[in-house]
């Protein structure tokens, strides 16, 4: 069996867009928006929509890459903007152009010619509409989990990617965890033989995230909602009002890769239970 390395995996994952993950029978239309780096020096220009805790983590990581320029950031929170610019200065980068002031400031960001792709790390209810807008603007979206909140939104992502020819990548970090990739490589090299069954799940103590008064970061107290801090402003409401696994890709994502889902195998049924 051909050796499988990290570079091969990243190439394969990047080529697998949201549409392919939703339906293996889809035949993608010829790409309508041809990707061209907007700078002749070969660098990719990235913008960030949402620079809260998660978004700033992405900024910090990408700022370490010499082949990427960070051209614009968008957020409603002035402190988030300030902290992001500080990160850029710490990496000896110039400050990014800022888009703020209202919830649709990201639309102005998407009009910039010096933006090749965007990383979306906003509250979940905005993920689909922002990714759709990015694709229609010819910008490649990297979309944080969860990518969609309803089945209709899933199809909005699929249909828009097909209509525009712009790929949309779900930034499911667990697929790229070292242990997940190590298991993937061992499977590809035949260490385990033929896989016939797997069980997966996701366990994470989120009390410090869902209840946060901002007095002792990363979290303290029982406060959530508009007066809370960071993700506790909006994320806790999803757990209160939605009975289910809100972002199942943390569990199923790596396992789907191990079983070659949509790369020869496919899901044929889905059963959902909740308490």
Buried (B, 14 or more C-beta within 10 A) or exposed (E): EEEBEEEEBEEEBEEBBBBBBBEBEBEEEEEEBEBEEBEEEEBBBBBBBBBBBBBBEBBBEBBEEEEBBBBBBBBBBEEBBEBBBEBBEEEEBEEBBBBBEEEEBBBBBBEBEEBBBBBBBBBBEBBBBBBBBBBBBBBBBBBBBBBBBEEEBBBBBBBBBBEBBBBBBBBBBBBBBEEBBEBBBEBBEEEEEEEEEEEBEEEEEEEBBBBBBBEEEEBBBEBBEEEBBBBBBBBBBBEEEEEEBBBBBBBBBBBBBBBEBBEEEEEEEEEEEEE
